[in-house]
Amino acid sequence: MSEPIRVAIAEDSVLVREGLVRLLGEAGFEVVGAAADAAGLLALVDASRPDVVILDIRMPPTHTDEGLRLAAAVRARTGPRIGVLLLSQYVEATYAYQLIESEAAGVGYLLKDRLSDVAELADAIRRVARGGSAIDPSLVAQLLRRRRERNPLDELTDREREVLGLMAEGRSNQAIAERLVVTLKTVETHVANIFSKLGLEPQPDGHRRVLAVLTHLRAR
């Protein structure tokens, strides 16, 4: 008989935390501990080395992205050996995208509504423990929609947009540097970032410059 999957939990809501401990214990998992904050979970990870950690995305003190940052801290400590399953009250595509983009293996993202289905939760934990992924279906739909609607210019910073606008006016890098009162090297860095973010593969810069400007003009 195989050893049970060992799970650590981080959830600031006492009711949810204790409910998870009970549900997972009844489902055959070994809950090594449950913490109310980041420090408590990291202590559990260091002491018990669980197979999977279950985290709420919104945790103290700001209730914004602490869970996401905590997931990154766990991975920094242990590498991909420990699976990470994030829980959220709502579909938060930006946070989920950051999680999946940084490390797709051994990660999961479920809405808390799914916790009422113990079989689904257990399946997600097992997949993450094996190095797979477990992504909430509603999130998958939103990520696909977001990708279809994505405007590459959205990736640019305000200064990069300003540089691209000056490129569209036909200004050289030197002229842009003089206009913005920055060094030529700074402008060249901005231009390289623009090419990269717009997905323009290396080729003669003159051609990439034209393609970047065309992207800018289409979005206006």
C-alpha positions as CSV (number, residue, x, y, z in Angstrom):
1,M,0.0,0.0,0.0
2,S,1.4,3.4,-1.0
3,E,2.1,6.1,1.5
4,P,-0.6,8.8,1.8
5,I,0.1,12.2,0.1
6,R,1.2,14.6,2.8
7,V,-0.4,18.0,2.6
8,A,0.2,21.4,4.4
9,I,-2.5,24.1,4.3
10,A,-2.3,27.9,4.5
11,E,-5.7,29.6,5.0
12,D,-6.5,32.6,7.2
13,S,-10.2,31.7,7.6
14,V,-10.5,29.3,10.6
15,L,-13.7,27.7,9.2
16,V,-12.2,27.0,5.8
17,R,-8.9,25.8,7.3
18,E,-10.5,23.4,9.8
19,G,-12.9,22.2,7.1
20,L,-10.0,21.4,4.8
21,V,-8.2,19.5,7.5
22,R,-11.2,17.4,8.2
23,L,-12.2,16.8,4.5
24,L,-8.6,15.8,3.5
25,G,-8.1,13.6,6.5
26,E,-11.3,11.7,5.6
27,A,-10.3,11.5,2.0
28,G,-7.1,9.6,3.0
29,F,-4.5,12.4,2.9
30,E,-2.0,13.0,5.7
31,V,-2.4,16.7,6.8
32,V,1.0,17.6,8.3
33,G,-0.3,21.0,9.6
34,A,-2.5,24.0,8.8
35,A,-1.3,27.6,9.2
36,A,-3.0,30.9,9.2
37,D,-0.3,32.9,7.5
38,A,2.9,32.8,5.4
39,A,5.3,32.4,8.2
40,G,3.4,29.5,9.6
41,L,3.3,27.7,6.3
42,L,7.0,28.1,5.6
43,A,7.7,26.7,9.1
44,L,5.6,23.7,8.2
45,V,7.4,23.2,4.9
46,D,10.8,23.4,6.5
47,A,9.8,20.9,9.3
48,S,7.6,18.4,7.5
49,R,8.4,18.6,3.7
50,P,4.9,17.9,2.5
51,D,4.1,16.6,-1.0
52,V,1.6,19.4,-1.7
53,V,0.9,22.8,-0.1
54,I,-2.6,24.3,-0.4
55,L,-2.7,28.1,-0.3
56,D,-5.4,30.8,-0.3
57,I,-4.4,33.5,-2.8
58,R,-5.6,36.3,-0.6
59,M,-4.0,36.2,2.8
60,P,-2.9,38.6,5.5
61,P,-1.7,41.3,5.8
62,T,-3.0,42.9,2.6
63,H,-5.3,40.1,1.3
64,T,-4.1,40.7,-2.3
65,D,-1.5,38.3,-3.8
66,E,0.2,37.0,-0.6
67,G,-0.6,33.4,-1.6
68,L,1.0,33.8,-5.0
69,R,4.2,35.2,-3.4
70,L,4.1,32.5,-0.8
71,A,3.9,29.8,-3.5
72,A,7.0,31.4,-5.1
73,A,8.7,31.3,-1.7
74,V,7.9,27.6,-1.2
75,R,9.3,26.8,-4.7
76,A,12.4,28.8,-4.0
77,R,13.0,26.7,-0.8
78,T,12.2,23.3,-2.3
79,G,12.2,23.5,-6.1
80,P,9.4,21.7,-8.0
81,R,9.4,18.7,-5.6
82,I,6.5,20.2,-3.6
83,G,3.3,20.7,-5.5
84,V,1.4,24.0,-5.1
85,L,-2.4,24.2,-5.2
86,L,-3.9,27.8,-5.0
87,L,-7.4,28.4,-3.9
88,S,-9.4,31.6,-4.8
89,Q,-12.9,32.9,-4.1
90,Y,-13.1,34.3,-7.6
91,V,-11.4,33.8,-11.0
92,E,-8.3,36.0,-10.8
93,A,-6.8,35.4,-14.2
94,T,-3.8,37.7,-13.7
95,Y,-2.5,35.9,-10.7
96,A,-3.2,32.5,-12.2
97,Y,-1.4,33.4,-15.4
98,Q,1.6,34.5,-13.3
99,L,1.6,31.2,-11.5
100,I,1.3,29.0,-14.6
101,E,3.7,31.1,-16.6
102,S,6.4,30.8,-13.9
103,E,6.1,27.1,-13.4
104,A,3.5,24.9,-15.0
105,A,4.5,21.6,-13.5
106,G,3.1,20.6,-10.1
107,V,0.8,23.6,-9.8
108,G,-3.0,24.0,-9.5
109,Y,-5.6,26.7,-9.2
110,L,-9.1,26.0,-8.0
111,L,-12.1,28.1,-7.0
112,K,-13.2,27.6,-3.5
113,D,-16.6,26.6,-4.8
114,R,-15.0,23.3,-5.8
115,L,-14.2,22.5,-2.2
116,S,-17.7,21.1,-1.8
117,D,-16.7,18.3,-4.3
118,V,-14.3,16.3,-2.3
119,A,-13.6,13.9,-5.2
120,E,-12.6,16.8,-7.5
121,L,-10.4,18.4,-4.8
122,A,-8.7,15.1,-4.1
123,D,-8.1,14.5,-7.8
124,A,-6.5,17.9,-8.1
125,I,-4.2,17.3,-5.2
126,R,-3.1,13.9,-6.6
127,R,-2.4,15.4,-10.0
128,V,-0.3,18.3,-8.5
129,A,1.6,15.8,-6.3
130,R,2.5,13.8,-9.4
131,G,3.9,17.0,-11.1
132,G,0.9,17.6,-13.2
133,S,-1.5,20.6,-13.2
134,A,-5.0,21.1,-12.0
135,I,-6.7,24.3,-13.4
136,D,-10.3,25.3,-12.7
137,P,-12.4,25.0,-15.9
138,S,-13.8,28.5,-15.5
139,L,-10.2,29.8,-15.4
140,V,-9.2,27.9,-18.5
141,A,-12.1,29.6,-20.4
142,Q,-11.1,33.0,-19.2
143,L,-7.4,32.5,-20.0
144,L,-8.3,31.4,-23.5
145,R,-10.5,34.4,-23.9
146,R,-7.8,36.7,-22.6
147,R,-5.3,35.3,-25.0
148,R,-7.7,35.8,-28.0
149,E,-8.3,39.4,-26.9
150,R,-4.7,40.2,-25.9
151,N,-3.2,43.4,-27.5
152,P,0.6,43.1,-27.6
153,L,0.8,46.8,-27.0
154,D,-0.6,46.2,-23.5
155,E,2.7,44.7,-22.6
156,L,4.6,47.9,-23.1
157,T,5.5,50.4,-20.3
158,D,4.5,54.0,-20.6
159,R,8.0,55.0,-21.7
160,E,8.2,52.2,-24.2
161,R,4.8,53.4,-25.7
162,E,6.3,56.9,-25.9
163,V,9.4,55.7,-27.7
164,L,7.2,53.7,-30.1
165,G,5.1,56.8,-30.8
166,L,8.3,58.7,-31.6
167,M,9.4,55.8,-33.8
168,A,6.1,56.1,-35.7
169,E,6.9,59.7,-36.3
170,G,10.0,58.5,-38.2
171,R,12.5,59.7,-35.6
172,S,15.9,57.9,-35.3
173,N,17.1,56.5,-32.0
174,Q,19.4,59.5,-31.6
175,A,16.5,61.9,-32.3
176,I,14.4,60.1,-29.7
177,A,17.2,60.3,-27.2
178,E,17.4,64.0,-27.7
179,R,13.7,64.5,-27.5
180,L,13.4,62.5,-24.2
181,V,16.7,63.9,-22.8
182,V,18.1,60.4,-22.2
183,T,21.1,58.6,-23.5
184,L,21.2,56.8,-26.8
185,K,21.9,53.5,-25.0
186,T,18.7,54.0,-23.0
187,V,16.7,54.4,-26.1
188,E,18.3,51.4,-27.7
189,T,17.3,49.3,-24.6
190,H,13.7,50.6,-24.9
191,V,13.6,49.7,-28.6
192,A,15.0,46.2,-28.0
193,N,12.3,45.7,-25.3
194,I,9.6,46.9,-27.7
195,F,10.8,44.4,-30.4
196,S,10.8,41.6,-27.8
197,K,7.4,42.3,-26.3
198,L,5.8,42.6,-29.8
199,G,7.3,39.2,-30.7
200,L,9.4,40.6,-33.5
201,E,12.1,38.0,-34.2
202,P,15.7,39.1,-34.8
203,Q,16.2,40.5,-38.3
204,P,17.5,43.8,-39.7
205,D,16.4,46.5,-37.3
206,G,15.0,48.6,-40.1
207,H,12.4,45.9,-40.9
208,R,11.5,45.3,-37.3
209,R,11.1,49.0,-36.8
210,V,8.6,49.2,-39.6
211,L,6.7,46.2,-38.2
212,A,6.6,47.7,-34.7
213,V,5.3,51.0,-36.1
214,L,2.6,49.1,-38.1
215,T,1.5,47.4,-34.8
216,H,1.3,50.8,-33.2
217,L,-0.7,52.3,-36.0
218,R,-3.2,49.4,-36.2
219,A,-4.0,49.9,-32.5
220,R,-4.9,53.6,-32.8
